[in-house]
Amino acid sequence: MMKVFVTGATGYIGGSVATRLLEKGHAVIGLARSDEAAAALKKRGIEPLPGDINAYTPFVEAVKRVDAVINAANSDNAFVVHALLTGLRGTGKTLIQTSGSSVVGKYDNGEASDDTFDEDTPFTPQPEKAARVAIDHAVLAAAKENVRAIVIRPTLIYGRGIGVPSTSVQLPKLIDVARKHGVPRHVGRGLNIWGHVHIADVAALYLLALEKAQAGSLFYAENGEANFKSVTQSLGRMLGLGDKTQDWPIGEAVEGMGPGAYLSFGSNSRVRGKRSRALGWEPKGRALFDEIEHGVYPEVYGKK
C-alpha cells in the first residue's frame, strides 16, 4: 500500500484517479481549497490537506508524508511543480504530472491536418502552450535528480467521472454553446481532428504508470479520434436538436468561448499513445459517440 498526495482530488481527473487509488487499497491525501472541498474529500475517504494551489510550504511538507504525488490540479501552474520538485528531489519518490495533448495543436481554425504525434515526435508548441511544455520538460528532467518523474498527456476526455464531479470539461462547453444558440457550433468548418479517451481509461493509465513506469516517462492517453463537426452532431442528437451544425468563424468563437477556441476547440490534436500501450495500457472505455448519446451526457444535459 502507498500513500499518495493528489492535487485536484476534487476535480474530474484527480478525483477519478483518487477514487481508483482508494479502491486499490492505497491511502490518499487530497488538496482542499475550501471547507466544502474538505468535506467532499472526507466523505470519500480522502484525507484533506487544507491549502491554496499557489502555496509553497504545504506542498513541500506534504511530499515528506507520502510515497508519491499526482499533480492533477492545473497543468499550467509552474509554481506548484516547483514546490513539489523542491520536496521530491533526491527522494526517489514518484511525481506524475498531468499535461494535455493540446500542446501539439496549431491555429488551424477548424481545418483538418494530417500531423500526428507519438511520445517521441518532436514539435514546437504555440506560444500559449510553451509554458506547459516547459513544465513537462522540467518534470521529466527531475528524473536525473532521483525523482521518479512521469508526465501524462490526455486527449479530449469524456465519460462519467468517478470522483466528485461527474462530467468532463470540453464537451460541456460545446453543450452550453449549442443550448445558447439553438444549434451545435464548431470552430470554422469543424474538420479539425482530436484524439479522445474515456475517463476510466485515463485513471487506469495513471495507476499503471504509478506501478510500472520508469523515471522520465512521457505518455499520451488516446483511444480514437474524431473531428469536431461529428462531435457536435452527436451532441446535437443528444440534445434533441438533430444533425444540423453551424460553422463558427474563429473571431466569433473566441468572443463566445474565450481564447480556448484556438487550441482547445479549433486545433488538431492527433496523437498516438505508443509508449502507453507498450507499458501494457489497454483502453476499454465506452466509445465517444455512444457515451455522448446514451451515457452520462443525456442523464446530465439531455433534452428537457
Buried (B, 14 or more C-beta within 10 A) or exposed (E): EBBBBBBBBBBBBBBBBBBBBBEEEBBBBBBBBEEEBBEBBEEBEBBBBEBEBEBBEBBBBBBEEBBBBBBBBBBEBEEBBBBBBEBBBEBEBBBBBBBBBBBBBBEBBBBBBEBBBBBEEEEEBBEBBEBBBEBBEBBBEBBEEBBBBBBBBBBBBBBBBBBBBBBBBBBBBBBEBBBEEEBBBBBBBBBBBBBBBBBBBBBBBBBBBBEEBEBBBBBBBBBBBBBBBBBBBBBBBBBEBEEEBBBBEBEEBBEBBEEBBBBBBBBBBBBBBBBBBEBEBEBEBBBBBEBBBEBBBBEEBEEE
